[in-house]
Amino acid sequence: MMARNRRNGRNRTVALAGLATAAVLGGGVIAGVALAAGSSAVIAAAPAAHTARFGNEGTMLATALGDWNTSHQGTYSQLAQMTSMRGFSQTSHHGKTLAVQRGIVVLATNQFIILQSANGSLHLWLVSAGTKFQNVSTSTAGTAALTANTSATQQAMNSGNMIPATTLLAGSPATAAGMLTPTPATQTITVQVANTDLTVTVTVTRNTATVNQTATMPTNGIPAPMPITYTMNAWQARNSLARGDLAVIVGARSHWTLHAQLVLFSPLSTSAIGGTTGTTTGTTGSNTPPHW
């Protein structure tokens, strides 16, 4: 499989992802269970994501989003200060529910991003024309916003050592390597958005992802029942974002769904985290995701 060229000059090998089945529960909290491919036996339960109560999180998130159009540095500074936010968190702010998540990308499409945090929890974020994407891999301030950890940022920027950052966001280099290394074994994740008709199941075999969704993904309003199935390259970049990238997403919850407003990301390669690069001859599906 061909490596994916990124703007920062790194080569990134597209590959297959890890094992997880998760459901989005009420209030945005996700409880996940990891399942072995092709098996119904429960391996481990992923800790539930949380609604953080620390400090003035709502103000920090609102400021981070508000600063983006005028000062990227202001946004980076706000997110870098959120050092205790290691997974998913949401909070109320002036009548809105703001949310943030750090993790590794499981799948990126034109309509949504599935992000897995270090504790194994998964969330589905809807994207729109207004969602901002920024590769921060060459920016010290941006990497600090991504990791919220001074040591991990210094090692990433000074020596190119991505293992600390990968451990913080993905849980371990092994988890990330599983996202970057192709395998013929079929792996599936399912995310159900509570209080809606929307359930998304992604099945990856070699380099092909088959996506089954049970409802629409509107920018505004509640998802409406509409079963759809399509295939795509599991590592095809959407808005420069792809499976295996480390990311922090900031946005809001509306009509029970999470809406991504800002996505900061950094690509990974197997060489950067000590994994091995696999090769596959799998095919890419000819169908394309629907546009709403």
N, C-alpha and C positions, 0 to 999 in steps of 0.2 A: 504494500500500500504506500502511496506517495505521502511524504511528510508535508505538513501544512506550513507554508511560509507566513510568518507574522511580521508586523511592522517593526518590531524591535530586533529583527534579524535572527531570532531563535527559530530552530526547526522543531516542529511539534508533530509527533506521529499519532495519527488517529487510531483509536482502539476501542476495546470493549470495556464495559463498566461492571461495577460490583453488584452485590446481591442485596436486595432489600424490597420489602413490601411494606407500605405504610398507608395509613389513613389519616386524613385531616379531620380532627375532631372539633367539637364546638369551641368557639372563642379563638380559633386559630392555632390551638395546640395540637401537635401531631404526636401520636404514639406509633412507633414502628416496630416491626419484627423482621429480623433478617432470616431469609429462607435459602436453603441450598438450592442451586439450580436443579429443576426437575424433581424436587422433593418437597413434601408438605411438612416435614419435620421442622419444628421451631428450633433455631440455633441460639438466638439471643434476642432479648427485647431491648430496643433502643430507648434510652431515657426520653421522657416527654420534653418537648420544647417548653419554654417558659415565657411568661409575661413579666418582664423585668420591672422592678420598682425603684431602681437606684436613681439617685439624683434627680435632675430635671431632664430626663431622657426625651420627653416630648419636645421640649424647647430645643434641645440639641439636634434632634432629627429635623425639626421644622427649619432651623437655621441652616443645617447642612443642605437641605433641598433648596431653600431660598437663596443661598449664596452662589449656587452653581453657575447661574447665568452671568454673574458679575465677578466672582472670585472663586476659582477652583481651589485655591489655597485655603480659603475659609471653610469650604466643604471638607477638604482633607483634614484640617485641624479638628473640626468637630467630631468626625468619625474616629480619628486617631485617639481621641480622649475616651472613647467608649471601650475601655480596656476590659471591663467585666462582661461585655456582651460577646459571647463565644458561639452562640447558635442562633436561634430565632427569638425575637422579642417584639412585643407590640405594646403601645401605650396610647392613652387618650390625650388629645391636645386640642383645645378650643373646639370641641365637638366633633373632631375627626379622630380616626384610629390610624396612627402612624405605625409602621412596622419596619424591621431591619433584620437581615439574616446574613451570616457569614458561612461559607461552605465551598463545596466543589460542584461544578456543573455536571448533572447527570444527562440532561438533554436540553438543547436550545432549538426552538423552532420559531417560525414567524409569529406564532400566537402566544407562546408561553416558554418559561424556563423552569425546569425542575432542579432545585438546589438541595444538596445533601450536606448537612452540618456535621461537625466532628463527632457528635454524639449519635449519628445515624439517622436523625430525624429529617424528613423530606417536606418541602413545601413547593407548591405550584404557584408561580408568579405570572400573571398575564402581562403581555407587553403590547405597546401601541406605538403609533408614529411619534408620540411625545416622549417615549422612553429614551433617556440619554445613556449612551455606552461609552466607556473610556478605558483604554488599555493603560494601566499604570505601571507596567513592568519596568519602565525606564525612569520612573519618577520616585525619588525618595519619599516625598510627602505623600504621594499617591499610594505607595506601598505601605506606609505607616497607617494610612486610612484603611487599607485592605486588612492588615494584620492586627492593628492596635497593639503592637508589641515592638518595643525599641530594639531588642536583641535580634528578633527575626528579621526586622527591616534592615538593620545594619549588615547582617550576614548575607541577605539577599542582594543588597546593593554593592557591598564592598568586595565580596568574593564569589557572588553568584550561587551561594549555597541556599537552595530553596527548601531544604529538609525541615528547618524550624517552622517556616511559614506553612508548609504543607501539613505538618503535624497539627498546627493550630487550627487550620481550616478544614482539612479532610479527615483528621483523626490519626492518620499514620501515612508514611510513604507507601506502605504496602497497599492501603486502600486506594491511593492515587494511582499507583502502578496498575492496579486492577482496572482503572478507568482508561488507562493508556495502552494497555496490552491486549491485542485481539485474541480471541479464543473461539473455537467452534461451538462451545457450550452455549445453549440458549439461556438468557437471563432476563428476568421480568421484574418490573416494579409497577405498583399500582398506587395512585393517589386519588382519594375521594375527598371532594370539597364538601364539608358539612353544610347541611341546610340547603343544598342545591341538588340538581339532577346531574351534576358534572362529576364523572369519574374518568380518569385517564390511566390507561395501561400501556406501558412501553415494553415491548419485547425485542431484545437485541440478539441477533445471531450473526457472528462475524462482524461485518461492517454495516449491516442493514438493521434499521430500527423500524418496527411495525408499531404504529400508534393507533390505539383504539380509544375514542372518546365518546361519551354518551350524551353530550350536550354542547351547545354553542359556547363561545367565549367572548361575549360582547364587552366593549369598552365600558359601557354603562348598562346597568340593569342586571337582572338575575339570569344565569344561563338557562336556555330553553332546551328541552329534550330534542336531540338530533344525533342519532348514532352515525359515526363517521370512522372509517378506517383508511389509513394511508401509510405508505412506506417512504423512507428517506435514508440517506447516508447518516449513520449514527453520529458521525463527527463532522458533518457539514456545518461550516460556520454560518451563523445567522447574526447579522450586525457585528461581525468579527468575533462573536462569542461561540465557543464550541465545548463539547463534552470534554471533561478533564481540566478545564480552566478553574483556577481559584477565583472566587468572586465574593463581593459584598453587595447586596441589593437593598436599596432603601425605597420605600413607597408607602402606600396606604391600603387599608382594607375598606372595600365598599361593596355592598350587595353580597356579602359573605366571601367575596373573592379578593385575593391580594393583587394589587396593581403596581408593577415596577415603574418607578419614576427615574431612578438612577442606578446604573450597574457599573461598578468598578471591577476590573478583572485583570488577571495576570496569567498568561499561558504557561503550561508546564510541558516538559519533555521527559522521557524516561531517563535520559542521561543525567538530568538535573536532580532526580530523586533516587537514582541507583537502581531503577527497574531495567527490564530488558525489552527491547523493541521486537514485536512480533510481525509476522507477515500474513496476509490473507488475500484470497482471491474472490472473496464474497462480492455479490453484485449489489448495486444501488437500485432501489425501487424507482420506477418511472413515474409513479404518482407523486404529486406535490401537495403540501398541506393546503387546506382551504384558507381563503382570506375573508375576514369579516371586518 
